[in-house]
């Protein structure tokens, strides 16, 4: 840990709070690391029940955050991420129950064997330890992180956003009550202060106390954590997701997939942000794609001259921001490309490595796209919305990793473990 001096009293208090909670997390980590699977599952079910029972309390806390956000002028896309209702709370609780039903990865033997001298070897999954999470407006991440951390034997040290402070505090209060009611320390899940961004730096530099930190949010947050951390970080990336409609696509299905990826929930990282349209499609079919988006309330950005050439209207002129950034809103960038090769090249230039999709009935084109596009997930004739731990049968994921080391794609239970080798001999010595 980097020692800091000459801090203001307020800043020193914040830093001391973060480090105190990190020390407490480190102290209780061995308890979770050896907790039997049936006990973990009991606690997950108890937590799910407690959240449902406390729905009114949670919604009251959440409404306070929503009201405060609107007073500050928070964008409606962020309000959507922040907002809970009874249905979403049911879904969050259901995620805990789903995690309880999943196989516990801790103790799984990955490989092993015997040395010639008789020493037995095995490589087993073990918890990471103290898992720090830095995330933005979504309070559901608070519960997801707790559930996945518990099942994988990790302690959750959570630094949510100021915009969700009241909701997160209520959720952690409920989860800690469940822990204590099940004879576990409350410190198996803790919420860190969020008054200033400095508390993030305190967490991600608490080397020796925090074993891994996972950022989940926008580009600036992720870059700040990955570049500033001295604790090992797992990068969860932003989702500038593309959907390419090929000349051999079944157009009705392609449009359905495109609209689902864009409009199902525009504020999530697997939402479609760019549609690439094969130049070989008839002008009437190209226009159908644009019109379908606009009829659904989506604002289309692109090269106005290019799109007006086949009859599109009310298009907003695009620039590099449109090609390279997430909208997280009812906006999409549209571009005409010369077949699958130019689609792949465009994706390679602008991808964030999250999810890329194609609509085509041509098996060769589909294989080429799947082989050559470099992303955590490639959807062939399916909406980009399917990049999701629950859809993959993993339960609620901790995030979508866009890096290539340790984990890639939705990160669930196995991705929240490391390994260790256990060797058992009978007194052998090495020559």
N, C-alpha and C positions, 0 to 999 in steps of 0.2 A: 504494500500500500504506500502511496505517495503521501508523505506528511506535508501538511500545509500550515503556515503560520500567518500571523497578522490578519486573521479573519475577523469580520465584524461579529459581535455577540450573536446576532440572529443567524448568520451563516455558520458559525461554530456550532450552534445548537442543532441546526439542520444536519450538519455533517456528523455530529456525535450520534444523532438519532439513527441515521443510516447505518453507521458502523456498529452501533449497539445491536440493532436488529440483525445485521449480518453475523455478528458473533453468536447471537442467540440461535440463529438458523444453523450455523456450523455445529453448535453444541448438540442440537437435537437431530441432526442428520443421521447419525448411526441408528437412532430408534426407527426411523422410517426405512432405512436400508435393510433392516432385518425383519420388518413387519410381515407376518404371514399373509398370503393372498386372501384367505377368507375374511380376515380382519379389515383389510383394505376395502373389500367389496361391501362389507357391512357399513363402513363409514361413508362410502360413496352413496349408497342407497339412503342412509340417514341424512346426508347432506341434501340429496334431491328432495326428500320429503320436507326438510326444513325450509328449503327455498319456496316450495309451493305453499307451505303454511304461512310464510311471511310475505306473500305476494303483495298485499296492501302496503306493508312497510317499505318494500323495495320500490314500488311504484311511486310512493310519496317522495322518497329520496330522489328517485330519478326525475320526477317532475321539477323538483328544485333545480337540478342541473340543467334541464331543458330550458326552464325559464331564464336562468342566468346566462345560458348560451345565447338565447335569442336577444337578450338585452345587450350582449356584447357584439351582436351582428354575426353570429356564427352561421356559416353556409348551411342551407337545408340538407345538403348531402351529408354533412357532419352531424347535423341534428338526427338524421336517420340512423347513423351509426350509433349514436348515443342513446336513442330512444328504446325503451322497453315497454312491453304491454304483457297482459296475462299470457297470451300465446307464446311470446318470446321467452318468458320465464319458464313456461312448460317445456319449451324446446331446450333451454339450458339445462333444466333438471333431467330431461330425457337424455341429454348428452352424457351426464354423469352415470346414469343407469346403463347406457350403452358401454361406457368405459368399464364399468363393473363386470360386464359380460364378456369382455375381451380377455385373451390369454395374457397372463402376467409375464413380461419378458425377463424379469429378474431371476437369475439362476439358470436360465436356458444355456445348455451346453452347445456351443457352436462347432467345435471340433476338438479332437483329442487323439490320444494314442499312447503307446508305450515306447520308451527308449529301449535300446538294446540291453541296457543294464537293469531293466525292470521298473524304472521310475514311470509312474502313471501321470499323464499330462491331460489337462482339459482347459479350454478357454470358455469362460462363462460370462454372461451379461451381468453387469452390476450398475447401480444407479450412478448418475453423474455427480450427485451430491446436493449442493446448494445451487438452485437454478434461479437466476435473476431474469425477470421479464420487464422490458420497457415497452410500453404500448400507448396508443392514443385512444380516442374517444370511446371505443367499444367496451362497455362493462361486462359483456359476456366473456371476454378474454380472462377476466378475473376468475371466473368459475372454471372455465376450460383449463386454465393453467393449474389451478388447484387440483382438479380431477386427474389430469394426466400426470402431474408431478407425483401425486399420492400413489397412483397405481404403479408408476415406474420407480417408486422408492425415493423420490427427490423432495426436498424442501422448497417451497415456492416463496420467493422474495419478490414482491410485485411493486413496480413503480408505474402506476397508471397516470393518466393525464389529469390536469387540474380541472378540465371541463367535466370529468366524471367523478370528481372527488367524493361527493356525497353518496352516490350510488355505490362506488367501489368500497367505501368505508362500511356501508350497511351490509354489503355482500360478505366482506371479510369478517365482520362481526358475527354474522350467522355461521359462517364456516368455522370460525374459532370456537363458537359455542358447541358445535357438533364435535369438534376435536376433543375438547375438554370433557364433554359428556360421554365420550368413548375412551376416556383414560389416556388421552394423548396430550402432549403439550400444545398450547395455543400457538406456539411459535412455528408449528409446521407450515403455517401460511401467515404471511405478514404483509402489510401495506406500508410502503415507504412514503415519506413526505413528498409533496409535489408543488410546493410553493414556488420554487425556482428550478431552473434547468440544471443548476449546480448539483442537485441531488442525483441526477443521472450520472454525472461524472464521478460522484462519490461511489455509486454502485459499480460502475464499470471499471473502476480502478481499485476495487477492494480485493486485490490479489491475495490469495491465502485464505480468504473468508468465503468468497464466491467462486464456484467452480466453472460456471458457464453463464453467459448472458445472451439473451435472445431478444432482439428488437423486433417489434411488429408495428408497422405504421407507414407513414409516408417516406418519400425518398430522403428528405433532409434528416429525419430522425434516424433512419437506418444508417446513413452515411456517418452521422455524428457518433453513433455507438461503435460502428465497425472501425472507424479511423481513430477514435479516442480511447478504445478499450485496452487495458492491459490484462484484463480477464479474457480467456478464450471466448469468442463470440461466434454464434451461428447466424448467418445473414438470411433474413427473410426478405424477399425482394418485392418491389412494387410490380404491378401487373399491367404493363402496356401490351395488352393481349390483342392479337390480330386474328381475323377470320377471312380466309381466302375462298372466294366462290369461283370455282373452275368452270371452264366451257362445258365440261361433261357432268356438271352437277344437275341434280333434280331440283329445279328452281324453287318450287313450293317448299320442299323440305329445307333447302338452303336458307330461304328467308325466315322460316320458322326458327331454325337454329340461331341465325343472326339476331333476331328480335329477342329470343330467350336470353342469349348471352349479353345483350345490351340492356334490356328493359326489366329483366326479372328482379334485379336489385343492382342499380347502377353504381352504388357506393362501395362495392366490394372489389377485392383485388383480382377476382377472376372474371370481371365484367369485360365484355368485348369493347375495345376502344378504337380499333381501326378495322375497316372492311376493305379488302383488296378485291377488285372486280376484274375478271379476265376480259381483256380487250376483245377476245373472239366471241363473246356473247353478243347477241343481237341488241341493237340500241334500245328496243322496247323492253328487253329483259333487264338491261342495266338500269333503265328508268324505273322499272318495277321495284328494284332493290332500294333505290333512293326514296321513292315514294312511300314504300312500306315503312321505312324508318321515320319519315316525316309524319305520316299518318299516325304513328305510334307516339308522336310528341317529341321525337329526337331531332335535335339541330344537327345538320350535316355540315362538316367543314371539309374543304378540299380545294383543289385548283378549279376556280370558278369556270374558267374557259374550257377546261377539260370536261367538266361535268355538264355544263350547259350545251356542249356539242351534241349530246344525245337527249336533250330536252329537260334536264334537271333545272329546277328554279329554287330561289331562296336559299342558296348555298353561301356559307361564310368562307371567305378566303383563308386558306390554311398557311401556316408557317412552320418552322422547325419545332416549335412548342407543340403544335398539334400532332406531329408525327412521333414525338419523343416522350410525351408526358401522359400520365393518367388524367382523364377528365373527372371520373368519379361523379358523373352527372349525366343528364340526358343530352349528351353531345357525343358525336362520333366523327372520326376522320375517314374520308372515303377517297380511294385512289384507283385508277384504272392501270392495270399492269399487263405486260405482254407475256401471259402464260405463267406457268408454275415457276420457271426459273427466275423471272423478275420478281415474283411474289416472295420466293425464298431469299433473294438478294435484298429486297426491301426489309424483310423481317430481320435478316442478319444485321442490317444497318441500325435498326431502331429497337430491337427486342430488349426487354429487361430479363428475358430468360424464364418467364413464368409459364404462360400457356399460349400455344398457338394452334389454330384450327384450320381445317380445310373441308370444303364440301365438294365431293367429286364421286362419280360412279366409275371412274377409270382406275383400275387396280394399279397400273404402272405409276400413274401420277400420285396416287395415295401413298404408295411405297416410297417414291422419291421424296415426297414431302416429309414423311415420317423419318426417313433415314437422314435427311440433310438439315432439317430444322433443329437448331440447338436450343432446347428449352427443357424445363423441368417436366412439362407435360405437353404432349401433342395430341390433339383431338382430331380424329378422322371421322367425318360425318357425325359429329356430336358437338353440342354447345360447349363453349369455354367454361360455362358455369359448373361443369362437373369436376373441376379441380378443387377438391374439397375432401378432407379426411373422412367425414361422415359418409359421403358418396362412395369413397374407396373402401368402406367397411372398417375404418380405423377408429371410429369414434370422433369426438371433437379434437381437431388437430391444434397444435400449439402455434402453427404458422406454416407457410409454404416456403420452403428453402429454395433459393435460386442459386446457391453456391454448389460446388462440386465435391467438396470434402465432407466427410462424415454423413451428411444427409442431403437429399435432394427431393423436392416435391413436398407433399403434405408430411409434416412431422408429427407422428403419434408416439405410441409407447416404445417400440424398439429404438426409435431415433433419439429418445431421451435416456438412453443407457450408453455406457462404455463397456469395456471388457477387462477382464484380468485373467491371467494364467495361474492355475493352481497345479502344482506338481507335488506328488506324494511318493516318497521313497521309503526305503527300509534301512536307511543308514548309509547309502551310497556316497562316495566321495569322488571328485573329479580328478583324473590323473593329470 
